Amino acid sequence: MRVLVTGGAGFIGSHVAEGLVSAGHRVAVVDDLSHGRRENLPEGVEFYKEDIRGGCAGIIDEFRPEAVAHLAAQMDVRRSVAEPDFDAEVNVVGMVRLLQNCALGGVQKFVFSSTGGAIYGEQDEFPATEAHREYPISPYGVSKLSGERYLHYFKAQHGLDYVALRYANVYGPRQDPHGEAGVVAIFCGRLASGETSTINGKGEQTRDYVYGPDVAKANLLALENNVESGAYNIGTGLETSVNRLYRLLREGSGKDLPPEHGPGKPGEQLRSCIDPTLAAEKLGWRPETDLRTGLRETLRYFGAL
């Protein structure tokens, strides 16, 4: 199968591209390298340096993908709050242009990296299922929900099959330590360099942390199997506070670096945790890596062990 991976030089995208190549698929990656890195790319992929906002028409015409794994995004919640227009330009307008060209180019399946917690907003139930009400409290969450709605439209009008993978908080090797989107990477980077980490607010806000290579497997299952179009939570169903997360990392690194606490951030949810039961039933996907193991591998990647 010919698969185009957008954002394929980035953290999750490079793991997806790597898995596809290992499975024998022909893979092309498009990435503007604003966050992705060429060294993340596995051998054997075709690479195009391009901004996703252009819609990738020429790439689709040349590569003729049968499927697209769309991971390119503006992924910083804080930046979405500060610049909601830029967030929408990348995550909504860029995706719509890409979908238009997929429909014209005969793409048969579209796998979208969406978001779990940010779409549901402040949850009424824990963990949240896909049936939970959708009231995002950040422009990032709004843009991802909009992407899912456009997928439904393109399925109805153009027959484009899709799977929207609603990620929990993804962490692991290759994550960018420069930005809000990667709190585990930020902490690991600071532990590795001997710097003090800052926890926003009281640190009792919780997240569902899921390991990057496990998330990549969800993408492969969605691409390779005949899955009913719709949204699927990709998480662990377990809540971990930021305080506990840092404590586990600090203990794992063996470094005596207590954190500091700063003010809370706008647009940040208090609790977030998603139920992956449907993904297990329909995709055959389950998280395989427990938090301690995943954090240890991430610390090792950052040289913090």
Backbone bond lengths (Angstrom), bond angles and torsions (degrees), N, CA, C in turn:
res aa  C-N    CA-C-N  psi(-1)  N-CA   C-N-CA  omega(-1)  CA-C   N-CA-C  phi
1 M - - - 1.467 - - 1.531 109.54 -
2 R 1.315 116.47 138.77 1.458 121.82 176.05 1.529 108.68 -91.69
3 V 1.334 116.21 119.84 1.466 121.16 -175.27 1.525 109.47 -124.63
4 L 1.317 115.71 128.95 1.456 122.44 173.02 1.518 108.50 -96.74
5 V 1.323 117.26 124.55 1.461 122.01 179.18 1.523 108.48 -110.55
6 T 1.319 117.40 111.38 1.457 120.04 176.02 1.531 107.97 -84.06
7 G 1.325 115.74 142.06 1.460 118.82 -175.24 1.518 112.19 69.70
8 G 1.322 116.48 25.20 1.459 121.40 -172.48 1.510 115.55 -75.70
9 A 1.334 117.99 -5.83 1.462 120.26 174.75 1.523 111.35 -97.23
10 G 1.333 115.81 0.82 1.456 120.97 -178.63 1.511 113.17 -88.85
11 F 1.309 114.99 -170.72 1.459 122.92 -174.79 1.526 112.42 -57.50
12 I 1.312 118.14 -67.13 1.466 120.83 -177.59 1.525 110.47 -75.55
13 G 1.332 116.27 -41.12 1.454 120.37 -176.71 1.510 114.12 -58.37
14 S 1.337 116.88 -37.03 1.463 118.99 179.95 1.522 111.41 -69.28
15 H 1.341 117.09 -33.42 1.465 119.62 175.41 1.533 110.28 -67.61
16 V 1.343 116.32 -37.55 1.468 120.39 177.32 1.527 109.98 -64.36
17 A 1.337 116.89 -48.13 1.466 120.64 179.68 1.529 110.80 -59.69
18 E 1.310 116.50 -41.81 1.461 121.94 179.78 1.525 111.03 -61.51
19 G 1.342 116.07 -44.49 1.462 120.06 179.45 1.515 112.36 -64.79
20 L 1.331 116.55 -38.98 1.462 120.75 179.41 1.522 111.68 -66.22
21 V 1.322 116.31 -42.95 1.465 120.09 178.23 1.521 110.26 -62.57
22 S 1.333 116.46 -43.68 1.470 120.71 179.76 1.523 111.53 -62.39
23 A 1.343 116.59 -30.49 1.457 120.81 179.87 1.522 113.00 -83.79
24 G 1.344 117.23 0.09 1.461 120.95 174.60 1.511 115.59 93.42
25 H 1.342 118.06 10.61 1.459 120.35 179.47 1.531 110.74 -84.37
26 R 1.312 115.89 156.39 1.462 120.94 173.36 1.522 107.28 -88.72
27 V 1.316 117.52 125.21 1.459 121.96 -169.53 1.523 111.36 -125.05
28 A 1.325 115.36 134.01 1.457 121.90 169.43 1.520 107.51 -119.35
29 V 1.322 116.38 141.99 1.458 122.76 -179.60 1.516 108.81 -118.21
30 V 1.330 115.90 134.00 1.455 120.91 170.15 1.523 107.65 -117.57
31 D 1.327 116.19 131.02 1.457 121.56 -177.83 1.529 107.77 -158.62
32 D 1.322 117.06 138.98 1.467 118.77 178.23 1.530 112.08 -87.77
33 L 1.329 116.51 -2.32 1.461 123.67 177.76 1.520 113.13 62.92
34 S 1.343 116.96 21.96 1.459 119.15 174.38 1.524 110.55 -70.67
35 H 1.316 116.28 -30.28 1.467 121.99 174.84 1.527 111.13 -128.54
36 G 1.322 116.89 -31.59 1.457 120.14 179.79 1.520 111.66 -72.12
37 R 1.316 114.74 164.22 1.468 120.75 -177.43 1.522 109.60 -131.46
38 R 1.317 116.33 137.33 1.469 120.62 -179.46 1.525 112.21 -58.89
39 E 1.337 116.24 -33.85 1.464 119.05 -178.10 1.523 112.52 -69.21
40 N 1.326 117.65 -13.11 1.464 120.38 175.76 1.527 112.51 -77.58
41 L 1.323 116.53 -16.26 1.459 120.37 -174.14 1.530 111.52 -74.31
42 P 1.322 117.81 132.33 1.465 119.85 176.51 1.530 110.18 -74.50
43 E 1.317 115.48 156.82 1.463 119.82 176.52 1.527 109.38 -65.21
44 G 1.327 115.26 144.09 1.452 119.79 175.24 1.514 115.22 99.49
45 V 1.357 118.45 -5.86 1.461 119.37 179.01 1.524 109.81 -90.64
46 E 1.321 114.95 152.14 1.460 120.61 170.68 1.522 107.16 -91.73
47 F 1.316 117.13 135.30 1.464 120.07 -173.20 1.525 112.01 -118.46
48 Y 1.330 115.12 135.53 1.461 122.77 175.51 1.525 108.16 -126.75
49 K 1.318 116.39 123.36 1.466 120.59 175.76 1.524 108.39 -91.20
50 E 1.320 115.62 108.48 1.466 120.16 -175.79 1.524 110.21 -158.64
51 D 1.321 115.54 148.37 1.461 122.59 176.41 1.525 108.95 -80.35
52 I 1.311 116.76 130.36 1.468 121.38 -176.64 1.525 112.23 -62.04
53 R 1.326 117.02 -22.24 1.468 119.68 -178.73 1.520 112.55 -64.67
54 G 1.342 116.56 -17.00 1.459 119.60 177.34 1.516 113.62 -78.35
55 G 1.328 117.93 -14.01 1.458 121.03 176.35 1.513 116.46 89.56
56 C 1.329 118.10 -8.19 1.481 122.56 173.40 1.525 114.26 61.89
57 A 1.319 118.31 29.88 1.471 120.52 -177.71 1.521 111.72 -59.63
58 G 1.351 116.26 -47.84 1.457 119.41 -178.73 1.519 113.05 -64.08
59 I 1.322 116.18 -37.24 1.465 120.79 179.57 1.524 110.51 -66.07
60 I 1.322 116.31 -43.32 1.469 120.23 179.44 1.524 110.71 -65.58
61 D 1.323 116.63 -39.93 1.470 119.89 177.58 1.531 111.43 -62.92
62 E 1.324 116.85 -38.28 1.458 120.92 -176.45 1.527 112.42 -80.64
63 F 1.342 117.31 -46.00 1.465 121.05 -173.65 1.526 112.49 -85.62
64 R 1.331 117.34 -27.55 1.471 123.52 179.98 1.539 112.07 54.45
65 P 1.309 118.08 58.63 1.463 119.52 -178.56 1.525 112.61 -67.47
66 E 1.311 115.35 145.30 1.464 120.67 171.56 1.519 111.04 -85.62
67 A 1.334 116.00 -25.95 1.461 121.46 -179.59 1.519 109.29 -143.53
68 V 1.326 115.23 155.10 1.464 122.06 177.70 1.519 108.58 -128.12
69 A 1.332 116.12 132.39 1.468 122.33 169.73 1.526 105.84 -107.38
70 H 1.318 115.94 110.63 1.467 120.83 -172.10 1.523 110.55 -99.59
71 L 1.348 115.14 101.13 1.461 121.11 179.42 1.525 112.95 -114.04
72 A 1.332 117.85 -12.57 1.459 120.29 179.16 1.524 109.19 -64.63
73 A 1.327 116.95 133.49 1.468 119.48 -176.14 1.520 111.02 -167.55
74 Q 1.322 115.31 160.90 1.455 122.96 160.92 1.520 103.95 -85.24
75 M 1.332 118.85 111.51 1.461 120.65 -167.92 1.521 114.47 -113.66
76 D 1.330 116.82 4.97 1.463 120.28 -177.15 1.530 109.81 -93.07
77 V 1.327 116.48 113.30 1.462 120.73 -179.26 1.526 110.77 -59.34
78 R 1.314 116.83 -43.12 1.469 119.57 -178.51 1.522 111.58 -63.78
79 R 1.335 116.78 -40.65 1.463 118.04 178.37 1.525 110.65 -65.97
80 S 1.334 116.78 -34.10 1.464 119.10 178.23 1.525 111.56 -63.62
81 V 1.326 116.20 -34.24 1.467 120.68 177.46 1.531 109.76 -70.07
82 A 1.327 116.56 -42.50 1.462 121.04 -178.67 1.523 112.71 -74.51
83 E 1.356 116.64 -33.93 1.460 121.79 -176.50 1.526 110.29 -135.03
84 P 1.337 118.07 69.19 1.465 119.72 -177.91 1.521 113.31 -62.79
85 D 1.339 117.22 -26.46 1.460 119.79 178.28 1.528 111.05 -68.95
86 F 1.327 116.91 -41.40 1.467 119.94 177.46 1.523 110.41 -66.23
87 D 1.329 116.98 -41.65 1.456 121.00 178.27 1.529 110.72 -57.40
88 A 1.330 116.70 -44.95 1.465 120.79 -179.80 1.520 111.81 -69.18
89 E 1.323 116.46 -34.68 1.467 120.03 179.84 1.528 110.86 -61.94
90 V 1.330 116.62 -41.22 1.461 120.61 -179.12 1.524 111.15 -80.71
91 N 1.337 116.03 -52.70 1.462 120.59 -169.50 1.519 114.77 -82.25
92 V 1.320 117.47 -22.50 1.467 120.01 179.32 1.535 110.59 -107.93
93 V 1.327 116.72 -61.60 1.465 119.65 -176.47 1.532 110.89 -63.49
94 G 1.329 116.63 -44.65 1.462 119.43 178.81 1.516 112.31 -60.37
95 M 1.340 115.88 -41.10 1.466 119.18 -179.70 1.523 111.81 -69.30
96 V 1.334 117.56 -39.18 1.466 120.14 178.84 1.524 110.67 -62.79
97 R 1.317 116.60 -42.26 1.474 119.69 177.35 1.520 110.71 -61.88
98 L 1.331 116.08 -41.67 1.465 120.56 178.14 1.525 110.36 -62.52
99 L 1.323 117.63 -44.47 1.463 121.56 179.79 1.530 111.84 -63.30
100 Q 1.316 116.38 -39.84 1.468 119.34 177.04 1.522 110.69 -59.34
101 N 1.317 116.61 -44.22 1.464 119.96 -179.28 1.525 112.30 -71.89
102 C 1.342 116.21 -30.54 1.473 119.02 173.78 1.524 110.94 -64.20
103 A 1.324 116.52 -43.07 1.463 120.62 178.97 1.523 110.91 -63.02
104 L 1.321 116.86 -41.89 1.462 121.02 179.48 1.524 111.57 -70.43
105 G 1.344 116.27 -31.05 1.462 120.73 -174.46 1.516 114.96 -91.42
106 G 1.320 117.89 3.57 1.458 120.67 175.72 1.515 115.29 79.30
107 V 1.335 117.91 20.02 1.467 120.60 176.37 1.525 109.25 -64.07
108 Q 1.317 116.31 136.67 1.467 120.30 -174.24 1.521 113.65 -97.73
109 K 1.346 117.65 -27.63 1.467 120.30 -177.93 1.521 109.81 -142.21
110 F 1.342 114.96 144.64 1.455 122.00 -178.38 1.522 107.93 -132.38
111 V 1.329 116.80 117.48 1.463 121.33 178.52 1.527 107.86 -107.35
112 F 1.304 115.59 120.39 1.468 123.70 -170.53 1.520 111.06 -109.40
113 S 1.320 116.19 129.50 1.463 120.74 174.19 1.518 108.61 -84.27
114 S 1.322 115.05 100.51 1.460 121.82 -179.76 1.531 108.81 -100.71
115 T 1.306 117.52 -158.82 1.459 121.10 -177.81 1.517 110.46 -139.64
116 G 1.306 115.94 139.75 1.465 120.60 178.55 1.509 111.87 -82.60
117 G 1.316 116.36 -72.79 1.458 120.16 -174.37 1.516 114.18 -57.44
118 A 1.329 117.54 -42.10 1.463 120.07 -175.58 1.524 112.56 -68.44
119 I 1.316 117.96 -26.70 1.464 120.57 177.50 1.523 111.09 -76.51
120 Y 1.326 117.47 -38.93 1.467 120.38 -176.54 1.522 112.68 -77.46
121 G 1.332 117.95 -21.37 1.454 119.95 -177.52 1.526 110.62 70.33
122 E 1.321 116.55 -153.36 1.465 120.02 177.64 1.530 108.21 -68.98
123 Q 1.315 115.82 115.49 1.459 121.40 -169.48 1.521 113.53 -75.64
124 D 1.351 113.98 150.48 1.459 121.65 173.61 1.522 111.26 -94.58
125 E 1.331 116.25 -21.09 1.459 121.11 -178.32 1.516 109.24 -140.76
126 F 1.336 115.03 152.16 1.468 120.82 -176.71 1.526 109.68 -135.65
127 P 1.316 117.58 124.64 1.464 127.52 -6.50 1.533 111.21 -74.91
128 A 1.320 116.81 157.67 1.459 122.10 -179.06 1.522 110.87 -83.42
129 T 1.327 116.47 135.83 1.458 120.94 172.36 1.527 109.34 -90.14
130 E 1.315 116.21 175.14 1.466 120.64 179.11 1.525 112.07 -66.03
131 A 1.339 117.20 -15.89 1.462 120.79 179.39 1.524 112.55 -84.79
132 H 1.319 117.50 -4.27 1.465 121.19 -179.85 1.526 109.97 -60.56
133 R 1.317 116.64 146.84 1.473 120.25 177.89 1.529 109.62 -59.64
134 E 1.312 116.39 151.37 1.465 122.27 -174.11 1.525 109.82 -115.56
135 Y 1.321 115.83 96.65 1.461 122.25 179.01 1.530 109.29 -133.09
136 P 1.329 117.16 75.18 1.466 120.31 -178.80 1.527 111.77 -61.99
137 I 1.337 115.63 147.73 1.463 120.54 -178.87 1.532 111.30 -113.06
138 S 1.322 116.87 14.48 1.465 121.30 174.76 1.520 108.50 -136.98
139 P 1.347 117.82 149.60 1.465 119.87 175.60 1.526 112.40 -56.67
140 Y 1.324 117.28 -32.39 1.465 120.72 177.17 1.528 110.51 -59.25
141 G 1.330 116.70 -47.67 1.457 120.35 177.99 1.518 112.23 -62.85
142 V 1.336 115.75 -39.32 1.473 120.55 178.40 1.526 110.34 -62.61
143 S 1.335 116.85 -42.94 1.469 120.18 -177.55 1.522 111.42 -67.10
144 K 1.330 117.79 -37.19 1.461 120.37 178.52 1.530 111.17 -69.71
145 L 1.316 117.05 -39.14 1.461 120.37 176.39 1.528 110.33 -64.55
146 S 1.320 116.31 -38.59 1.462 120.35 176.10 1.527 110.69 -61.01
147 G 1.342 116.55 -40.83 1.455 120.30 177.60 1.514 112.20 -59.05
148 E 1.327 116.38 -41.00 1.468 119.92 178.16 1.525 111.30 -64.15
149 R 1.317 116.59 -39.10 1.468 119.94 179.41 1.527 111.19 -66.15
150 Y 1.323 117.09 -38.05 1.465 119.95 176.32 1.522 111.13 -66.49
151 L 1.316 117.20 -35.22 1.461 120.00 175.99 1.522 110.96 -60.87
152 H 1.326 115.96 -42.66 1.473 119.74 178.18 1.530 110.04 -60.54
153 Y 1.324 116.65 -41.91 1.464 120.92 179.11 1.534 110.94 -62.73
154 F 1.335 117.03 -46.68 1.461 119.52 -177.78 1.530 111.71 -68.77
155 K 1.313 117.29 -27.99 1.466 120.27 173.22 1.532 109.65 -68.14
156 A 1.330 116.96 -45.85 1.463 121.38 -177.39 1.525 112.35 -67.50
157 Q 1.332 116.93 -39.81 1.457 120.27 -173.57 1.525 114.56 -95.04
158 H 1.319 116.91 -26.41 1.470 119.94 -174.42 1.522 113.20 -123.90
159 G 1.325 118.02 -3.21 1.455 120.89 178.50 1.513 114.69 73.00
160 L 1.347 116.92 20.71 1.464 120.96 -179.00 1.535 109.21 -81.73
161 D 1.319 115.98 109.96 1.461 120.15 177.38 1.528 109.71 -67.64
162 Y 1.338 115.88 146.75 1.459 118.17 -177.64 1.522 111.42 -149.17
163 V 1.306 114.17 156.79 1.462 122.73 170.55 1.524 106.65 -134.15
164 A 1.326 116.33 123.58 1.462 121.60 175.48 1.527 107.72 -101.44
165 L 1.306 116.19 114.83 1.461 121.48 -179.31 1.533 108.21 -94.78
166 R 1.318 115.51 112.09 1.463 120.38 -178.59 1.530 109.67 -89.56
167 Y 1.325 115.03 96.80 1.455 120.62 -175.22 1.528 111.60 -73.16
168 A 1.329 114.48 146.30 1.456 121.09 162.97 1.533 106.69 -80.12
169 N 1.318 119.06 -156.98 1.462 121.53 178.96 1.527 109.63 -81.18
170 V 1.316 115.65 108.25 1.458 121.08 -174.90 1.531 109.71 -87.10
171 Y 1.323 115.91 138.28 1.465 121.22 178.81 1.531 108.69 -142.36
172 G 1.324 116.04 166.52 1.453 119.02 175.55 1.515 113.05 143.36
173 P 1.333 117.47 -176.56 1.461 122.22 178.01 1.527 111.79 -56.56
174 R 1.334 115.42 143.00 1.474 125.84 179.84 1.520 113.10 82.35
175 Q 1.316 117.99 0.36 1.463 118.90 179.23 1.527 109.87 -70.25
176 D 1.329 115.63 143.27 1.459 122.23 -178.76 1.531 109.39 -75.26
177 P 1.332 119.06 121.37 1.462 120.42 179.78 1.522 113.64 -81.84
178 H 1.337 117.33 -1.98 1.464 121.03 -175.73 1.523 110.22 -106.02
179 G 1.334 116.29 86.23 1.456 119.77 178.74 1.503 112.11 146.48
180 E 1.326 116.08 158.59 1.460 122.37 -175.69 1.509 112.59 -64.12
181 A 1.354 116.39 -26.75 1.456 119.22 -172.84 1.518 113.31 -64.63
182 G 1.336 118.24 -16.90 1.457 119.35 -175.68 1.518 113.15 -126.13
183 V 1.319 117.95 71.39 1.475 120.45 -175.95 1.527 111.05 -62.46
184 V 1.335 117.92 -37.69 1.462 119.96 177.96 1.531 109.61 -63.35
185 A 1.327 116.68 -44.57 1.460 120.32 179.37 1.521 111.42 -64.45
186 I 1.319 116.99 -38.48 1.469 120.42 178.35 1.524 110.23 -60.99
187 F 1.327 115.86 -49.35 1.464 119.93 179.36 1.533 111.30 -61.56
188 C 1.335 116.52 -43.26 1.469 120.21 -179.72 1.519 111.18 -62.52
189 G 1.325 116.39 -43.22 1.452 120.65 179.78 1.519 112.00 -61.95
190 R 1.311 115.93 -40.45 1.468 119.71 -179.78 1.521 111.66 -71.87
191 L 1.324 116.57 -38.29 1.462 119.18 176.11 1.526 110.56 -63.37
192 A 1.320 115.76 -39.92 1.468 119.95 -179.62 1.524 111.83 -63.70
193 S 1.336 116.78 -35.02 1.465 120.74 -177.60 1.523 113.11 -95.28
194 G 1.343 116.23 -0.19 1.458 119.73 178.66 1.511 114.33 76.77
195 E 1.321 117.12 21.21 1.464 121.75 -179.52 1.524 111.15 -96.92
196 T 1.314 115.86 154.69 1.459 121.57 178.66 1.526 110.31 -76.81
197 S 1.315 116.80 137.48 1.466 122.25 177.73 1.523 110.24 -94.63
198 T 1.325 115.79 148.33 1.460 121.45 177.12 1.514 109.73 -110.38
199 I 1.324 116.27 127.65 1.467 122.55 175.55 1.517 107.97 -100.36
200 N 1.335 116.46 127.54 1.461 120.74 -179.29 1.526 110.91 -74.10
201 G 1.330 116.23 128.94 1.463 120.12 178.94 1.521 111.52 69.97
202 K 1.335 114.95 -152.31 1.461 120.17 -177.16 1.524 113.40 -76.72
203 G 1.318 116.60 -17.71 1.458 119.67 178.56 1.512 114.05 86.04
204 E 1.320 116.67 5.77 1.466 119.70 179.20 1.517 112.14 -91.89
205 Q 1.332 117.40 -1.53 1.456 119.98 173.97 1.534 108.60 -63.26
206 T 1.310 117.25 140.08 1.459 121.16 -174.33 1.527 111.45 -112.60
207 R 1.335 114.34 153.85 1.451 121.88 175.62 1.527 108.76 -141.85
208 D 1.312 114.56 162.36 1.455 123.67 176.17 1.524 106.05 -103.21
209 Y 1.328 117.90 107.82 1.466 121.99 -174.47 1.524 110.24 -96.44
210 V 1.338 115.60 122.60 1.458 121.50 -178.09 1.534 108.85 -123.59
211 Y 1.316 116.37 139.38 1.464 123.74 -171.44 1.532 111.71 -76.11
212 G 1.331 116.65 133.04 1.458 122.72 -175.00 1.519 115.91 -52.34
213 P 1.352 119.11 -51.44 1.459 119.06 178.20 1.530 113.45 -60.38
214 D 1.329 118.02 -29.86 1.470 120.39 174.40 1.521 110.56 -66.59
215 V 1.332 116.13 -39.85 1.468 121.20 178.09 1.522 110.39 -64.36
216 A 1.328 116.52 -38.51 1.468 120.05 177.71 1.525 110.71 -59.84
217 K 1.318 116.90 -37.98 1.466 120.22 178.56 1.521 111.44 -63.82
218 A 1.326 117.14 -34.62 1.463 120.01 176.50 1.521 110.54 -62.27
219 N 1.327 117.17 -39.98 1.463 121.16 176.72 1.518 111.48 -62.06
220 L 1.329 116.93 -43.76 1.464 120.37 179.83 1.523 111.29 -63.14
221 L 1.320 116.52 -43.03 1.465 120.02 179.06 1.526 110.74 -62.63
222 A 1.332 116.59 -40.71 1.465 120.41 179.89 1.523 111.61 -67.08
223 L 1.332 117.02 -35.33 1.461 121.02 -179.38 1.521 112.73 -75.94
224 E 1.320 116.64 -38.78 1.463 120.65 -171.03 1.524 113.82 -87.62
225 N 1.333 117.65 -21.94 1.458 120.70 -173.48 1.523 112.45 -109.14
226 N 1.311 115.03 158.16 1.458 121.20 177.15 1.516 108.93 -81.62
227 V 1.322 115.89 94.58 1.461 122.53 -174.39 1.517 109.71 -111.87
228 E 1.302 116.54 138.01 1.461 120.98 178.15 1.522 110.37 -61.04
229 S 1.341 117.23 133.04 1.455 121.06 179.52 1.522 110.43 -59.83
230 G 1.329 115.77 136.90 1.457 120.53 179.96 1.513 110.68 156.71
231 A 1.338 115.10 -170.29 1.463 122.15 -177.01 1.525 110.29 -105.45
232 Y 1.343 115.34 141.81 1.463 121.79 -178.77 1.526 109.79 -136.82
233 N 1.323 116.47 128.78 1.460 121.30 176.17 1.527 110.86 -71.13
234 I 1.325 115.27 134.09 1.469 121.09 176.32 1.527 107.29 -122.45
235 G 1.321 114.92 92.31 1.457 121.40 -178.39 1.516 109.65 -156.04
236 T 1.329 116.15 -165.83 1.462 120.71 -177.65 1.523 113.18 -110.46
237 G 1.340 117.11 -17.21 1.455 120.00 -175.17 1.512 113.03 77.99
238 L 1.331 117.98 11.50 1.470 122.51 -177.90 1.524 110.01 -119.44
239 E 1.331 116.14 135.70 1.460 121.58 177.90 1.529 110.58 -94.55
240 T 1.319 115.69 138.90 1.458 121.46 174.62 1.524 108.14 -135.55
241 S 1.318 117.21 127.57 1.461 120.15 178.14 1.526 110.06 -73.56
242 V 1.329 115.75 157.51 1.463 119.96 177.55 1.527 110.08 -63.80
243 N 1.330 116.21 -36.39 1.471 119.16 177.74 1.529 111.00 -60.53
244 R 1.330 116.51 -46.11 1.470 119.64 -179.88 1.525 110.59 -66.96
245 L 1.314 115.99 -39.81 1.465 119.89 178.31 1.526 110.46 -56.30
246 Y 1.329 116.21 -48.97 1.463 119.05 -179.07 1.528 110.87 -65.45
247 R 1.317 116.42 -37.72 1.467 119.53 179.16 1.527 110.89 -61.23
248 L 1.345 116.71 -42.60 1.468 120.61 178.64 1.534 110.99 -63.82
249 L 1.317 116.74 -41.04 1.457 120.46 179.30 1.524 111.45 -68.08
250 R 1.307 115.37 -41.43 1.469 119.67 179.31 1.523 110.57 -63.04
251 E 1.337 115.98 -45.04 1.460 119.85 178.31 1.528 111.03 -64.25
252 G 1.343 115.60 -41.75 1.460 119.59 -178.98 1.512 113.07 -64.61
253 S 1.333 116.58 -34.88 1.466 120.70 -179.22 1.523 112.14 -80.16
254 G 1.340 115.97 -20.98 1.462 119.80 -177.61 1.509 113.43 73.46
255 K 1.348 117.39 17.36 1.463 120.71 -176.88 1.534 110.55 -106.17
256 D 1.318 116.26 133.55 1.455 121.99 -178.04 1.530 109.38 -87.63
257 L 1.329 114.86 77.25 1.467 121.25 -178.48 1.526 109.70 -127.10
258 P 1.328 118.09 85.83 1.470 120.02 178.03 1.523 110.77 -63.81
259 P 1.341 117.47 147.64 1.469 120.26 -177.58 1.524 112.50 -83.17
260 E 1.314 114.46 163.24 1.456 121.65 168.42 1.527 108.41 -102.93
261 H 1.329 116.66 161.71 1.463 120.73 176.79 1.524 109.46 -117.82
262 G 1.333 115.31 131.77 1.449 121.07 177.18 1.520 110.52 -115.01
263 P 1.320 118.93 -175.57 1.467 121.49 179.54 1.522 111.85 -68.32
264 G 1.328 115.92 155.04 1.457 120.37 175.12 1.521 110.78 -67.17
265 K 1.331 116.07 163.17 1.453 121.11 -176.30 1.535 111.40 -111.22
266 P 1.343 117.61 140.79 1.467 119.81 177.93 1.516 112.01 -64.29
267 G 1.325 115.95 143.48 1.467 120.78 178.70 1.512 113.59 83.95
268 E 1.331 117.82 0.56 1.463 121.05 -177.37 1.525 110.28 -91.01
269 Q 1.335 116.40 128.06 1.457 120.94 178.28 1.524 111.08 -75.96
270 L 1.341 115.40 155.50 1.459 120.33 179.45 1.520 111.52 -81.15
271 R 1.345 115.93 -42.52 1.459 120.16 -179.35 1.529 109.15 -137.36
272 S 1.316 115.32 144.08 1.463 119.72 177.46 1.520 108.99 -152.84
273 C 1.335 115.71 127.66 1.457 121.33 -179.87 1.521 107.64 -162.43
274 I 1.339 117.22 131.95 1.461 120.01 -173.81 1.526 111.65 -122.40
275 D 1.318 114.95 150.91 1.459 123.13 -175.78 1.534 110.03 -94.18
276 P 1.337 118.67 117.89 1.466 121.24 -177.37 1.531 114.14 -91.95
277 T 1.320 118.64 15.51 1.470 121.53 -174.78 1.525 112.27 -58.05
278 L 1.335 117.10 -44.57 1.461 120.33 -177.69 1.527 111.34 -63.13
279 A 1.329 117.03 -38.91 1.469 120.20 177.63 1.522 111.00 -62.94
280 A 1.332 116.40 -35.98 1.466 119.52 177.33 1.520 110.78 -66.17
281 E 1.326 116.50 -41.02 1.462 121.22 -177.42 1.520 112.88 -72.77
282 K 1.316 117.59 -42.15 1.467 121.42 -172.04 1.525 114.27 -98.47
283 L 1.338 116.27 -34.74 1.460 119.99 -178.46 1.526 112.58 -98.86
284 G 1.328 115.94 -19.73 1.451 119.34 -172.76 1.518 112.08 74.94
285 W 1.350 116.06 23.86 1.462 121.11 -177.34 1.519 111.03 -104.23
286 R 1.322 115.76 137.36 1.461 122.87 172.57 1.519 108.30 -141.81
287 P 1.333 117.74 146.42 1.473 118.72 174.99 1.523 109.62 -65.51
288 E 1.319 116.09 131.76 1.460 120.82 -175.94 1.529 113.44 -105.07
289 T 1.319 116.86 -18.52 1.463 120.93 -172.07 1.514 110.61 -110.11
290 D 1.332 117.64 118.56 1.465 119.97 178.63 1.525 109.55 -72.75
291 L 1.329 115.92 163.13 1.464 121.05 -171.30 1.527 112.44 -61.88
292 R 1.315 117.99 -44.93 1.466 119.76 -178.70 1.534 111.43 -60.73
293 T 1.324 116.36 -43.05 1.465 120.22 179.86 1.521 110.85 -65.13
294 G 1.324 116.66 -45.69 1.455 120.61 179.98 1.517 112.67 -63.23
295 L 1.328 116.50 -40.77 1.462 119.82 178.56 1.529 111.09 -66.40
296 R 1.323 116.97 -37.02 1.458 120.11 178.19 1.533 110.73 -63.09
297 E 1.351 116.42 -43.05 1.461 119.63 178.80 1.529 111.31 -66.06
298 T 1.327 116.12 -34.04 1.460 119.71 179.38 1.522 110.79 -71.81
299 L 1.311 117.13 -42.28 1.468 120.57 174.95 1.525 110.71 -58.76
300 R 1.328 116.57 -41.17 1.470 120.43 179.39 1.531 110.52 -63.17
301 Y 1.324 117.16 -41.89 1.467 121.21 179.33 1.529 111.12 -60.42
302 F 1.332 116.42 -39.86 1.465 120.59 -178.24 1.530 113.19 -84.84
303 G 1.309 116.27 0.20 1.470 119.38 179.30 1.506 113.04 72.61
304 A 1.333 116.27 29.22 1.460 120.96 -176.99 1.522 112.71 -98.60
305 L 1.326 117.98 4.47 1.459 120.80 178.61 1.533 110.78 -96.37
